[in-house]
Amino acid sequence: MLYGKMNLSFKNKIAFTCVLLMTLLNVFLSLIVYELVKIHSYNSIDKFLEGEINLVTDKYKIQSHIVFPSTIIEWQEKEHRSIGRYAVFIQFLNAQKTVIDKSPNLNEECLNLGEYESHTYYNSYVHNLIIRQVHIPVITNRSISGYIIIATPIEVTLRVLTILKYSFLISFPFLIIIQYFISRHVAASSINPIRKIIDISNQISHKNMSSRIPLSENKDELYILSFTINNLLDRLEKVIEREKSFISFTSHEFKTPLSVIKGTLQVLIRKPREIKDYEQKSLYCISQVDKLNDLIEGLLLLTQYETSKKSSNPEKVNINKVITDSLTEFDMQIKEKNLKLNIEKINDYSVYTDYFMFLTIINNLLSNAIKYSFNTGSIDIYQSIDCEFIYCMIRNFGISINEQEVKSVFNPFYRSSVNVDHAISGHGLGLSIVRQFCLLLDMEISIESDERSGTIATLKIPRSRSI
């Protein structure tokens, strides 16, 4: 949200993010360092005071519940007479918390007995100095005879902590600026490969789909990005080539019958003819119109289901009934070629599928079997079943297709050399529709062709769809 309002470039976004994170990290680390130095400094002072406590407790005496220094020489030491850095302030109080003696460096001032528990280190003031002090009670016969307060100046320590604090505060702006430029430089270096990918991608167009982005040696995120883009370009190239082929074949398929119709009509109007000639030529034109109509219907059917504009309507469909309906539809063609049908049916299996799509699949497979069969030949229709699939197979012993061409028979408008050599009519859409419908119905289709075994189209129907 913040980046959107600031309208930063990707490079500056990375730099800004790095600076923000580094600033937070620096603040966090600075606070930790400051607190550690502070704790260590106070611990050192407290240890010093602890040492002074041990020294003092060896040199005082108690008489009649009153605390007295054991010797006046104690006050002659330099640390008790000076008020400087290494000064030590000592003050004795009786049980009523009245001062009974103190070190000479206190002069007219006194140390305040804090409300803290005994042996607690805390800060106070004397001579306008900040001091660190501690007090301990003197116990005699299980009762408090008095108190001893020991203190030392901590101005130097506080000055060091203040310098450290302001050093952090003053250095922050400079650190932020340095971090920003370093982050910006690192970000620029990091996105250079991305810029190269963008530059190469901009050079790729529909006229230059063969170019690909070079893959980096390290299989990092940029490698994955380049690899993914190359895969996308491969798919786009195939789609574009398929579209070009589709348009080319469609134009050719439309052009041929239209040219025939136009030529026939031009011949008819050149001179008067007999009624039989008109009837003959008209019937020929109608046959060409029927071819055009079949082509248009096939294209519409393929396009509708490829673009998912039409969804399936699943229902209970009996496999044997569909085969019977398809055979009835092609009864005339079978009789014309005097074909023998060998039908082997298994138990009546029903599947939950789209009747129209399933019938179209069987119709196209049977149509091809009839089309490529020799006259007086035979067509085998048989089924089998295993634990996963129901198999429907249609085999003819006519014209076979070589292994290389079998791989392309499902492509739109593909027509093998067999069609040309044997003048077999068709538009090359039937098997494309079969493949598309099989994908939609979660079925599998395969074709095998051999001169001895014939051409076998195998439809695999998952038993999970059976009822």
VOGU-3710 file (C-alpha; in Angstrom, 3 decimals, decimal comma):
1> mlygkmnlsf> 0,000/0,000/0,000  2,804/2,363/0,927  4,785/1,492/-2,195  1,727/2,143/-4,380  1,345/5,668/-3,003  5,080/6,383/-3,319  5,142/5,072/-6,911  8,659/3,655/-6,530  10,514/1,601/-9,100  11,198/-2,027/-8,317
11> knkiaftcvl> 14,857/-1,215/-7,638  13,931/1,563/-5,204  11,325/-0,656/-3,554  14,012/-3,220/-2,787  16,373/-0,492/-1,534  13,631/1,089/0,571  12,688/-2,257/2,092  16,309/-3,118/2,861  16,911/0,295/4,460  13,752/-0,022/6,544
21> lmtllnvfls> 14,701/-3,487/7,751  18,317/-2,510/8,389  17,200/0,613/10,284  14,944/-1,453/12,521  17,752/-3,940/13,003  20,224/-1,157/13,833  17,832/0,386/16,335  17,295/-2,978/17,947  21,019/-3,782/18,081  21,879/-0,274/19,304
31> livyelvkih> 19,394/-0,580/22,150  20,821/-3,960/23,060  24,411/-2,644/22,954  23,457/0,415/25,003  21,669/-1,677/27,613  24,523/-4,187/27,791  27,082/-1,402/28,283  24,842/0,196/30,872  24,337/-3,053/32,758  28,039/-3,867/32,596
41> synsidkfle> 28,983/-0,375/33,838  26,581/-0,508/36,766  27,705/-4,035/37,583  31,309/-2,820/37,719  30,351/0,036/40,049  28,273/-2,282/42,215  31,200/-4,697/42,510  33,393/-1,787/43,514  30,892/-0,788/46,227  30,692/-4,402/47,319
51> geinlvtdky> 34,448/-4,398/47,794  34,204/-1,190/49,819  31,546/-2,779/52,033  33,872/-5,653/52,815  36,658/-3,231/53,711  34,487/-1,014/55,905  32,845/-3,845/57,816  36,319/-4,950/58,932  37,145/-1,474/60,285  34,116/-0,363/62,304
61> kiqshivfps> 33,185/-1,189/65,916  29,971/-1,110/67,911  29,732/0,212/71,431  26,425/0,481/73,286  24,494/-0,015/70,066  26,361/2,898/68,474  28,542/2,444/65,416  32,029/3,958/65,435  34,853/3,703/62,920  37,628/1,613/64,351
71> tiiewqekeh> 40,191/4,240/63,598  40,386/7,886/62,609  43,085/6,945/60,090  40,328/5,593/57,848  39,191/9,128/57,077  42,714/10,158/56,091  42,633/8,059/52,947  42,507/9,993/49,690  39,305/8,363/48,445  37,440/9,631/51,512
81> rsigryavfi> 38,749/13,177/51,272  38,313/13,818/47,502  35,127/14,349/45,556  36,503/13,212/42,214  36,100/10,186/40,050  37,435/7,635/42,535  35,913/9,180/45,666  34,135/6,972/48,182  31,530/8,460/50,473  30,826/6,709/53,798
91> qflnaqktvi> 28,239/7,643/56,355  27,293/6,019/59,694  23,841/6,254/61,227  22,499/5,012/64,520  19,360/2,915/64,934  17,259/6,083/64,868  18,797/6,914/61,429  20,676/9,931/62,831  24,087/10,638/61,339  26,827/9,878/63,857
101> dkspnlneec> 29,814/10,048/61,541  30,735/10,450/57,872  33,716/10,679/55,579  35,364/14,136/55,268  34,505/14,444/51,545  30,826/14,789/52,417  31,522/18,090/54,168  28,226/19,617/55,237  26,105/17,282/53,125  24,734/13,929/54,057
111> lnlgeyesht> 23,797/10,790/52,186  20,107/10,053/52,128  19,038/6,680/53,446  16,786/5,399/50,724  13,577/3,464/51,182  15,049/0,508/49,350  15,747/-2,793/51,018  19,142/-3,278/52,510  21,961/-4,173/50,151  20,117/-2,646/47,175
121> yynsyvhnli> 22,162/-0,513/44,772  20,492/2,683/43,603  21,292/6,189/42,321  21,155/9,339/44,415  22,648/12,861/44,626  25,292/14,620/46,711  27,380/17,738/45,963  25,220/18,071/42,821  26,736/14,818/41,676  24,930/11,666/40,644
131> irqvhipvit> 26,176/8,881/42,854  25,672/5,142/43,164  25,075/4,054/46,747  24,156/1,119/48,914  23,294/0,836/52,614  23,600/-2,074/55,000  22,216/-2,467/58,515  24,471/-3,311/61,437  22,966/-6,179/63,466  23,808/-6,717/67,125
141> nrsisgyiii> 22,047/-9,308/69,237  19,438/-9,685/66,525  18,574/-5,977/66,503  19,646/-3,105/64,259  22,369/-1,028/65,936  22,815/1,345/63,022  23,410/1,734/59,267  26,357/2,188/56,981  25,909/4,011/53,626  28,619/3,754/50,982
151> atpievtlrv> 28,501/5,727/47,692  30,707/6,674/44,737  30,258/9,215/41,890  29,133/7,803/38,509  29,381/10,991/36,437  32,063/9,473/34,201  29,984/6,350/33,567  26,900/8,392/32,768  28,940/10,615/30,460  30,181/7,540/28,584
161> ltilkysfli> 26,629/6,237/28,258  25,454/9,636/27,040  28,231/9,781/24,443  27,329/6,266/23,321  23,652/7,174/23,035  24,274/10,323/20,990  26,805/8,499/18,842  24,087/6,078/17,862  21,587/8,876/17,227  24,002/10,993/15,181
171> sfpfliiiqy> 25,286/8,030/13,142  21,793/6,797/12,228  21,133/9,284/9,394  24,523/8,581/7,828  24,034/4,842/8,184  20,603/5,083/6,561  21,997/7,040/3,601  24,897/4,625/3,154  22,590/1,618/3,451  20,193/3,094/0,912
181> fisrhvaass> 22,861/3,549/-1,776  24,405/0,163/-1,054  20,975/-1,495/-1,180  20,143/0,352/-4,383  23,367/-0,818/-5,967  22,792/-4,402/-4,840  19,178/-4,244/-6,057  20,301/-2,905/-9,443  22,818/-5,726/-9,758  20,204/-8,257/-8,716
191> inpirkiidi> 17,589/-7,191/-11,260  20,010/-6,929/-14,189  19,259/-10,549/-15,198  15,556/-9,704/-15,038  16,144/-6,716/-17,342  17,856/-9,050/-19,801  14,858/-11,394/-19,641  12,541/-8,420/-20,291  14,657/-7,208/-23,227  14,703/-10,655/-24,836
201> snqishknms> 10,977/-11,100/-24,189  10,245/-7,764/-25,894  12,050/-8,989/-29,002  9,767/-12,019/-29,269  6,691/-11,517/-31,453  4,373/-13,601/-33,599  6,941/-13,213/-36,392  9,807/-14,315/-34,168  8,445/-17,052/-31,931  11,556/-19,217/-32,155
211> sriplsenkd> 13,671/-17,023/-29,842  14,103/-18,262/-26,300  15,520/-16,833/-23,086  18,968/-18,238/-22,210  18,954/-20,282/-19,030  21,363/-19,321/-16,249  23,960/-21,799/-15,050  22,670/-21,720/-11,489  19,272/-23,303/-11,077  17,926/-20,458/-8,984
221> elyilsftin> 14,637/-18,521/-9,151  15,747/-16,731/-12,354  16,440/-20,101/-13,955  12,940/-21,253/-13,010  11,458/-17,976/-14,340  13,315/-18,290/-17,657  12,413/-21,965/-17,938  8,743/-21,212/-17,253  8,653/-18,385/-19,816  10,312/-20,642/-22,414
231> nlldrlekvi> 7,694/-23,323/-21,751  4,982/-20,711/-22,161  6,536/-19,583/-25,449  6,679/-23,209/-26,618  2,963/-23,592/-25,935  2,159/-20,273/-27,593  4,216/-21,203/-30,628  2,330/-24,475/-30,945  -1,005/-22,674/-30,603  -0,044/-20,082/-33,200
241> ereksfisft> 1,213/-22,745/-35,596  -1,973/-24,709/-35,031  -4,042/-21,587/-35,679  -2,107/-20,902/-38,875  -2,569/-24,496/-40,007  -6,217/-24,352/-39,008  -6,815/-21,208/-41,063  -4,800/-22,568/-43,987  -6,598/-25,920/-44,067  -9,990/-24,322/-43,470
251> shefktplsv> -9,449/-21,909/-46,342  -8,390/-24,757/-48,589  -11,302/-26,978/-47,599  -13,800/-24,169/-48,221  -12,152/-23,037/-51,405  -12,261/-26,406/-53,170  -16,030/-27,084/-53,099  -16,810/-23,412/-53,726  -14,563/-23,447/-56,779  -16,266/-26,606/-58,008
261> ikgtlqvlir> -19,726/-25,109/-57,506  -18,714/-21,876/-59,229  -17,172/-23,742/-62,167  -20,207/-25,978/-62,570  -22,613/-23,019/-62,536  -20,469/-21,116/-65,081  -20,589/-24,118/-67,398  -24,384/-24,259/-67,055  -24,971/-20,628/-68,062  -22,751/-20,678/-71,145
271> kpreikdyeq> -25,478/-22,166/-73,345  -28,910/-23,727/-73,060  -28,869/-27,371/-72,015  -31,257/-30,219/-71,553  -33,149/-30,668/-68,311  -31,159/-33,803/-67,487  -27,908/-31,823/-67,647  -29,322/-29,187/-65,314  -30,537/-31,856/-62,927  -27,191/-33,679/-63,010
281> kslycisqvd> -25,144/-30,521/-62,417  -27,553/-29,324/-59,723  -27,258/-32,616/-57,845  -23,477/-32,338/-58,124  -23,596/-28,812/-56,675  -25,857/-30,027/-53,876  -23,318/-32,738/-53,027  -20,617/-30,075/-52,797  -22,886/-27,957/-50,574  -23,410/-31,037/-48,381
291> klndliegll> -19,621/-31,349/-48,072  -19,432/-27,699/-47,061  -22,228/-28,221/-44,564  -20,461/-31,252/-43,059  -17,248/-29,235/-42,790  -18,999/-26,316/-41,096  -20,789/-28,608/-38,657  -17,516/-30,360/-37,819  -15,740/-27,048/-37,262  -18,547/-25,698/-35,100
301> lltqyetskk> -18,646/-28,889/-33,087  -14,886/-28,906/-32,533  -14,736/-25,193/-31,728  -17,655/-25,273/-29,304  -16,165/-28,028/-27,192  -12,536/-26,835/-27,460  -13,489/-23,424/-26,070  -15,757/-25,037/-23,440  -18,730/-23,053/-24,671  -20,741/-26,219/-24,427
311> ssnpekvnin> -20,737/-28,490/-21,419  -21,532/-32,182/-21,243  -24,875/-33,574/-20,080  -24,080/-36,792/-18,211  -26,691/-39,520/-18,153  -26,939/-43,289/-17,964  -25,729/-44,639/-21,349  -25,705/-48,314/-22,372  -22,545/-49,105/-24,360  -24,084/-51,872/-26,473
321> kvitdsltef> -27,060/-49,680/-27,352  -24,759/-46,887/-28,566  -22,882/-49,350/-30,790  -26,182/-50,661/-32,173  -27,441/-47,117/-32,871  -24,189/-46,269/-34,679  -24,349/-49,423/-36,812  -27,923/-48,565/-37,767  -26,792/-45,123/-38,909  -24,110/-46,603/-41,179
331> dmqikeknlk> -26,166/-49,546/-42,409  -26,322/-48,245/-46,005  -22,540/-47,693/-46,285  -21,879/-51,160/-44,868  -24,171/-52,751/-47,458  -22,697/-50,694/-50,293  -19,200/-52,054/-49,565  -20,603/-55,494/-48,734  -18,755/-55,558/-45,417  -18,968/-58,377/-42,932
341> lniekindys> -19,476/-57,385/-39,288  -18,036/-59,516/-36,499  -19,553/-58,248/-33,234  -18,602/-59,654/-29,854  -20,503/-58,078/-26,961  -19,929/-58,465/-23,256  -22,441/-57,943/-20,481  -24,624/-54,889/-20,817  -22,534/-52,207/-19,175  -23,865/-48,733/-18,665
351> vytdyfmflt> -21,709/-45,697/-18,009  -22,495/-42,251/-16,677  -21,538/-40,040/-19,603  -22,798/-37,684/-22,324  -24,825/-39,669/-24,886  -24,236/-37,277/-27,794  -20,471/-37,128/-27,257  -20,168/-40,878/-26,764  -22,253/-41,606/-29,865  -20,148/-39,105/-31,863
361> iinnllsnai> -16,960/-40,937/-30,770  -18,320/-44,334/-31,842  -19,730/-42,872/-35,096  -16,375/-41,386/-36,101  -14,441/-44,533/-35,261  -16,931/-46,722/-37,161  -17,018/-44,267/-40,078  -13,239/-44,482/-40,422  -13,326/-48,266/-40,182  -15,869/-48,394/-43,040
371> kysfntgsid> -14,037/-45,749/-45,080  -10,668/-47,531/-44,972  -12,033/-51,078/-45,413  -11,775/-52,835/-48,756  -14,989/-53,932/-50,488  -16,212/-57,323/-49,203  -13,852/-56,909/-46,233  -14,698/-57,266/-42,573  -14,952/-55,113/-39,474  -14,522/-56,502/-35,956
381> iyqsidcefi> -16,264/-54,850/-33,029  -15,441/-56,389/-29,690  -15,133/-55,491/-26,043  -13,126/-56,545/-23,001  -12,862/-55,540/-19,386  -10,344/-55,499/-16,559  -10,270/-54,059/-13,037  -9,785/-50,489/-14,282  -11,249/-50,084/-17,773  -13,908/-51,222/-20,198
391> ycmirnfgis> -12,352/-51,550/-23,666  -14,287/-50,983/-26,895  -12,293/-51,930/-30,015  -13,132/-51,442/-33,688  -10,814/-53,132/-36,201  -10,761/-53,124/-39,984  -8,468/-55,044/-42,314  -8,338/-52,461/-45,078  -5,798/-49,735/-45,798  -3,210/-49,429/-43,042
401> ineqevksvf> -1,460/-46,266/-41,851  2,290/-46,128/-41,231  3,616/-45,674/-37,712  4,803/-42,090/-38,223  1,439/-40,897/-39,509  -0,515/-42,615/-36,722  0,949/-40,066/-34,283  -0,629/-37,187/-36,238  -4,075/-38,558/-37,057  -5,670/-36,709/-34,112
411> npfyrssvnv> -4,470/-33,295/-35,327  -7,159/-31,088/-36,914  -7,257/-31,305/-40,750  -4,534/-33,923/-40,826  -4,930/-36,264/-43,751  -2,464/-39,089/-44,229  -0,870/-40,058/-47,516  -3,361/-42,955/-47,613  -6,222/-40,506/-48,220  -4,405/-38,978/-51,180
421> dhaisghglg> -3,194/-42,244/-52,692  -6,586/-43,936/-52,452  -8,703/-40,788/-53,054  -10,497/-41,171/-49,743  -12,665/-38,147/-49,036  -12,769/-36,326/-45,717  -11,747/-33,168/-43,927  -9,494/-34,541/-41,192  -11,756/-33,406/-38,344  -13,310/-36,679/-37,188
431> lsivrqfcll> -10,471/-37,960/-35,029  -9,796/-34,453/-33,683  -13,382/-34,384/-32,415  -12,914/-37,899/-30,986  -9,833/-36,843/-29,062  -11,496/-33,679/-27,727  -14,600/-35,561/-26,602  -12,477/-38,264/-24,945  -10,671/-35,591/-22,948  -13,976/-34,110/-21,829
441> ldmeisiesd> -15,413/-37,517/-20,899  -12,256/-38,731/-19,115  -11,753/-41,517/-21,660  -8,682/-42,578/-23,638  -8,374/-43,257/-27,355  -5,510/-44,945/-29,192  -4,966/-46,229/-32,727  -2,637/-48,981/-33,899  -2,164/-49,913/-37,529  -0,443/-52,885/-39,134
451> ersgtiatlk> -0,852/-54,561/-42,522  -1,323/-58,003/-40,952  -3,307/-57,138/-37,826  -5,264/-54,320/-39,466  -6,080/-50,938/-37,924  -7,435/-51,038/-34,367  -9,069/-48,093/-32,612  -9,263/-48,731/-28,858  -11,522/-46,728/-26,568  -10,762/-47,048/-22,831
461> iprsrsi> -13,631/-46,186/-20,505  -12,867/-45,964/-16,778  -14,881/-48,456/-14,760  -15,365/-45,737/-12,160  -17,952/-44,311/-14,567  -19,836/-47,581/-14,902  -23,231/-47,980/-13,273
//
